[in-house]
Amino acid sequence: MKVIYKVTWPNGKIYVGIDMTDTITYFGSPDHSLIEADFSSREARRDMIVRREILWESDMASNAEALRKERELILSLCADDPAIGYNKSPMGAVVR
């Protein structure tokens, strides 16, 4: 099963990613330095809830189709806008 998920951090920023194996513990690979900068204080890191939602899933889509869908969702949710999300930019997409 391929899934595309959205992770929402306590500050409301999001990260959209893809998991080709639907592993429940996978939260993607956003740029850790961006997240650390937003949660720089010890207090901000002490207690937080991070939400992971599946936005799309398919057991029939090809890898290429799933990657296209991921790019589509990154752009439609503006997850590549630093004010909104932690995605740097979807591969092959125009940087805003």
MARRO-577839 format. One record per residue (C-alpha): residue number from 1; residue in one letter; x, y, z. Coordinates in steps of 0.001 Angstrom, whole numbers, plus 500000, padded with zeros to 6 digits. Example, Ala and Ser with C-alpha at 12.3 -4.5 7.8 and 13.67 -1.06 7.14 Angstrom:
seq->1&type->A&x->512300&y->495500&z->507800
seq->2&type->S&x->513670&y->498940&z->507140
This chain:
seq->1&type->M&x->500000&y->500000&z->500000
seq->2&type->K&x->501307&y->503436&z->499065
seq->3&type->V&x->500193&y->506363&z->501223
seq->4&type->I&x->500621&y->510098&z->501122
seq->5&type->Y&x->500375&y->511686&z->504533
seq->6&type->K&x->500382&y->515089&z->506145
seq->7&type->V&x->502212&y->515683&z->509395
seq->8&type->T&x->501035&y->518701&z->511380
seq->9&type->W&x->503399&y->520138&z->513974
seq->10&type->P&x->502221&y->522023&z->517097
seq->11&type->N&x->502914&y->525370&z->515399
seq->12&type->G&x->500456&y->524445&z->512629
seq->13&type->K&x->503100&y->523954&z->509959
seq->14&type->I&x->502787&y->520849&z->507822
seq->15&type->Y&x->504930&y->518337&z->506008
seq->16&type->V&x->503518&y->516222&z->503168
seq->17&type->G&x->505298&y->512977&z->502392
seq->18&type->I&x->504968&y->509593&z->500784
seq->19&type->D&x->505410&y->506143&z->502249
seq->20&type->M&x->505591&y->503350&z->499701
seq->21&type->T&x->505172&y->500655&z->502385
seq->22&type->D&x->502559&y->502196&z->504728
seq->23&type->T&x->504798&y->501928&z->507772
seq->24&type->I&x->502940&y->503331&z->510769
seq->25&type->T&x->506072&y->504754&z->512413
seq->26&type->Y&x->507330&y->506621&z->509323
seq->27&type->F&x->507020&y->510395&z->509585
seq->28&type->G&x->509076&y->511337&z->506550
seq->29&type->S&x->512306&y->513206&z->506217
seq->30&type->P&x->511679&y->516925&z->506504
seq->31&type->D&x->514655&y->519224&z->506979
seq->32&type->H&x->515295&y->518800&z->510695
seq->33&type->S&x->517079&y->522149&z->510967
seq->34&type->L&x->513898&y->523989&z->509909
seq->35&type->I&x->511844&y->522244&z->512574
seq->36&type->E&x->514523&y->522698&z->515219
seq->37&type->A&x->514618&y->526438&z->514466
seq->38&type->D&x->510864&y->526670&z->515064
seq->39&type->F&x->511115&y->524730&z->518332
seq->40&type->S&x->514397&y->526104&z->519616
seq->41&type->S&x->513501&y->526505&z->523273
seq->42&type->R&x->513718&y->523634&z->525714
seq->43&type->E&x->510171&y->524400&z->526829
seq->44&type->A&x->508809&y->524100&z->523271
seq->45&type->R&x->510356&y->520634&z->522971
seq->46&type->R&x->509266&y->519364&z->526362
seq->47&type->D&x->505745&y->518273&z->525399
seq->48&type->M&x->504285&y->518203&z->521916
seq->49&type->I&x->501735&y->516348&z->519862
seq->50&type->V&x->502462&y->515734&z->516195
seq->51&type->R&x->499576&y->514554&z->514018
seq->52&type->R&x->499962&y->512264&z->510980
seq->53&type->E&x->496980&y->511996&z->508624
seq->54&type->I&x->496739&y->509829&z->505520
seq->55&type->L&x->495533&y->512023&z->502661
seq->56&type->W&x->495654&y->509443&z->499860
seq->57&type->E&x->496278&y->505720&z->499582
seq->58&type->S&x->496458&y->503147&z->496833
seq->59&type->D&x->497467&y->499543&z->496477
seq->60&type->M&x->497241&y->499784&z->492678
seq->61&type->A&x->499098&y->503012&z->491789
seq->62&type->S&x->502566&y->502816&z->490285
seq->63&type->N&x->505444&y->504527&z->492069
seq->64&type->A&x->505389&y->507260&z->489410
seq->65&type->E&x->501657&y->507860&z->489919
seq->66&type->A&x->502105&y->508032&z->493694
seq->67&type->L&x->504993&y->510497&z->493373
seq->68&type->R&x->502910&y->512678&z->491039
seq->69&type->K&x->500101&y->512680&z->493599
seq->70&type->E&x->502540&y->513623&z->496360
seq->71&type->R&x->503780&y->516620&z->494317
seq->72&type->E&x->500181&y->517609&z->493595
seq->73&type->L&x->499293&y->517582&z->497299
seq->74&type->I&x->502453&y->519458&z->498326
seq->75&type->L&x->501539&y->522211&z->495890
seq->76&type->S&x->497799&y->522291&z->496626
seq->77&type->L&x->498421&y->522496&z->500386
seq->78&type->C&x->501288&y->525003&z->499917
seq->79&type->A&x->503486&y->522751&z->502048
seq->80&type->D&x->506525&y->524147&z->500211
seq->81&type->D&x->505757&y->527686&z->501442
seq->82&type->P&x->508049&y->528221&z->504482
seq->83&type->A&x->505253&y->530081&z->506275
seq->84&type->I&x->502984&y->527035&z->505938
seq->85&type->G&x->505113&y->523934&z->505720
seq->86&type->Y&x->508404&y->522122&z->505926
seq->87&type->N&x->508575&y->520724&z->502393
seq->88&type->K&x->511425&y->522435&z->500578
seq->89&type->S&x->509822&y->521864&z->497177
seq->90&type->P&x->508428&y->518895&z->495338
seq->91&type->M&x->510869&y->517333&z->492909
seq->92&type->G&x->510354&y->518832&z->489452
seq->93&type->A&x->508014&y->521530&z->490702
seq->94&type->V&x->508460&y->525236&z->490273
seq->95&type->V&x->509766&y->526806&z->493478
seq->96&type->R&x->507466&y->529553&z->494755
